[in-house]
């Protein structure tokens, strides 16, 4: 064995991501969809990163009733699991943490999209899919667009080995959690019915 083969090799500055499809999503999504669409009919919504589409007020999904409470609990469980795995990768165990959570619903019609952005005031950011908005399971269904937070490495350092863009296809019940500094957006919707998702931010207190 050549001496150089004993050298240690690792990758630095990796970006964590946790993805999970919740087992209770079929029942949960039926309730969420009804409450969200009813709320959207009664409220004009906000214009933030959304170009077209409907963006609810930010809070704790009070307008979704018990279904909203269940989903908030899933968000907290997801946050705890991702944080535990992150600390474990660094050979540490996290102390009990206090979190502030804010969530909001999004409804995109055909052509609607969300501009690429970040959430600098949070620790984790995430999204949950109620309805991808397409009757064709093979359709792309307006994927979530995640961008490398360090784009210079994908343009000058072996670009054939990495990508500055990752597309995640939505599916009912899927929850994605990633660091809030990761640039992300939503491609224009091409489905045949409204695309319904719930985005959220989780902030460690004290911050950062």
Secondary structure, 3 states (H helix, E strand, C coil): CCHHHHCCCCCCCCCCEEEEECCCHHHHHHHHHHHHHHHHHHCCCCCCCEECCEECCCECCHHHHHHHHHHHHHHHHHHHHHHHHHHHHCCCCCCCCEEEEEEEEEEECCCCEEEEECCCCCCEEEEEEEECCCCCCCCCCCCEEEECCCHHHHHHCCHHHCCCEEEECCCCCEEEEEECCCCEEECCCCCCCCEEEEEEEEEEECCC
